[in-house]
Every structure is written in structure tokens, then in C-alpha cells.
Amino acid sequence: MLLHLFFVIIADMIKFLHTADLHLGKVFHEHSLLEDQEYMLDALYAVLRDESYRALLIAGDVFDRSIPPPDAVQLFSAFLGKLKTSRPDLKVLVIPGNHDSPARLAYGKELFAELGLYFVTNPNDAVNPIPVYARRGGPEENPARYAAFFLLPFLSAGSLNAAESADENASPIRSQAKLAEEAAARLEQARLSALQQGAAYTVLAAHIFATGGKESESERVFLGTAEHVSAGLFAGFNYAAFGHLHRFQKTGPNSYYSGSPLAYSFDEADGEKVFLSVELDGLPESDENGEPVAERKNSVSVIPIPIQPKRKLRRLKGTFEYFLSQSGSEPSLAGAAQDYLEITLTGKDLAQNALPILRGSRFPNLLSVKQDEAFAALREEHTRPGQETPCAKRGTEEDFSDFLTDIYGGADEEKTALFMELLAESEKEAVV
Ligand SMILES: [Mn+2]
């Protein structure tokens, strides 16, 4: 009897993988991360070969930019092809993030939907859920158990049409907070009707900045608190899969950021990178005596799967001489030749050409050198009272003239004037 019960529970479970912020095609300190991303996608593929996974959910920022480089597009295409060849029954659910172009990500989506790859790129489609079934096969085989997945693409200003709004003259919604409120109101209706129609669970995917979330340096920031969204808006869902913040974190009782699968800034160097394995555990409708279970408790378990990167990101600190003179035997530098490094040089003397020298000597993957102490010392020297400050009297115009002189051997007044005009314009735009 116990064995029977056990079987029912397992068969009823709906398990999926949550990831986000792949940022394929990202260039990090002028270094392409494509090899690292290919390695990461291989790891993702290996996890998803486990047939108990019913779906892969990517909560936005598939690509790093709206026009991704061709090799990044090829990488994603090859990944999807390989995945669907080995797991034709696995559903793939994707929304665009703030880095993606919804229109480009939507390429072929009608055809792909036939194959179980869903790219939901229009926010108005978020209210039409995609069912993910507990077992291989469809509703015939397992009529009772499916989860309704609501996919909410990144909401750019004006992206929700006002057709359903009472006031036809209402101006387009612009702030993230207001857009999310509007979306949440519509989604709540849709969620309740999905439950009425027999969905056992409801799951949401969204690309938002949840209030109180912990940022890192690699996200493109939304400005101001009006861009923060309360995760509580989506509290009705059994699970909310968020994208946008790159650290793995929990933002509510059932809402999580998977975080980016790779560290994309040095301040994420110490953080753990994971995929989230989410299990919606179904309980049987009847107990071992065949009696109906009065209350069906739908529990959610979230298990982080650590990701081993091809190369780690590391921060190191020491003097220029230390890094130059160290032999390979220093234990704290083990692996430093393979890792992506940011080295902070200590001491007040500025080391000229530190990056190429250190990179050439022992650290081929050195990406960044910081010399804050030396620069602070330099500044201090220049601002001593009574001393001429070489930088203070200079302006952007002089800098640009010098730049032209350096490149062309002379400064062109017309070019300088045009540059200053463009600069003023862009500064104005930046303020708005
Ligand atoms: Mn992102």
C-alpha cells in the first residue's frame, strides 16, 4: 500500500528547471565569454537529460544585447536543437528580458510552439497559460495533473495595451511598478480561471526588479524606486520564477531569482551560481483506503543545482612586485593562470602598463587591474594647496582637441564644435 502511494506521488510530481539571465554573447572587459557560455549550456543540457524534468523555464535576458552577435545566436540555436532532439517531450518556456529584443526573440515562434518551444514576447499574451503535464504524454494519459505556466515578458514603457483599461484616453503606463500592477491584476484573473479549469498549480515567469532584491554590478540598472516591483503582487502563484537580478535569492515565500548561471561581474565572484530545480509535489486525490483527501496540499520544493564554470572569476590583492615575482608555488595563487582575474594593486606608486605586463607574465586571463591607492595618492599630490592642478583648468573641449591632435596631427575647430554640440545633446537626454 505504501509503495502504491509512493508511486502516485512521484507520478504526480511536476518538475521543471528555472534559469534566467544567460546573457549569451556577453563581452566582459573586452573578453568574449562565449566559450564559458557554451560550457554552461552543456551543463544545463546534462541536467535536463533527466527525464523527470517536464520543462525548462528561462526568465529573460537570453542574450546580452538586442542585436546579439551571430555566434551567440548560433550557440543558443544549437543548444535548443540538441536539447529538443534528446528530450522532444520537454517544454521550453522563454520570455525576453530588458536586454532582449522581443521582436527578434519572437522569430519563428509560431512554428516553434508546435515543437513545444514557447517564446512569449507580447505582454498581452501572458494571460494565456501554457500547460505543463506531470508525465510524458498529454491530458488523456494524466487528466488531473498539470501546471499552468504564465509567461510575462519584460514590460517596457507603454508595452501593455490599454484596450482593457476603462479609460481609453489614459496615457500609456511607463513605470515598472505601475506596469507590474496592471499585469498582476490581469494575471490574477487568468490564474483563478486556470484553477477553475483544472490546473493543479499556477507558475509565473517574469523579468522584474523585485523590491528588496540584492543587486550586483552586472545588471543594467533601472533608475529610481518607481522601477521596483513588489513580489507580493504575484503571491497567488505556487511559484514565481524571476529574472533580472543576477544573484540567486529568494524574494518571497514562493518567489525566487535563479540568478545568472555565470558570474558577470567581479562583485559576484564569491556568490554561488545555480540552476533551480523546482518540484511541484502533487498529493494523491485519495488516500491508501481509497477515501478522497479532503485538502489537497500543493507543496513546492526548490533545490539549487550548483554550476561549475569553465573559468572562475577571482579578485586578488597585493603589490605589483608580489604578482611579478611570485613563482608558481604560492598556494593562494593556485589556478590563477586559468581563472578570470581582477587584481587590485596596493601601494602608492602607480605601475605603468600593469595589465599587459602581468597578463604576459603569469596571468593570461587577467581582465582588470585596479590601482585605487596609487591614483588616490596622485590626486592628493595634485591638490596640495599652492600647487598648480593640472587637470582642474582643463575641460572636455581641450581634451577633445588634444585627442584630434594626437590622431590627425591637428585639431579641427568645426569638429570640436560639432562634438561639443553632440555632447550637450546627449547630456540633456541622459537627464530626462
Ligand atoms: Mn540580466
Residues whose N, C-alpha, C, O or C-beta is under 5 A from the ligand:
A	BS01	MN	D21 D61 H244
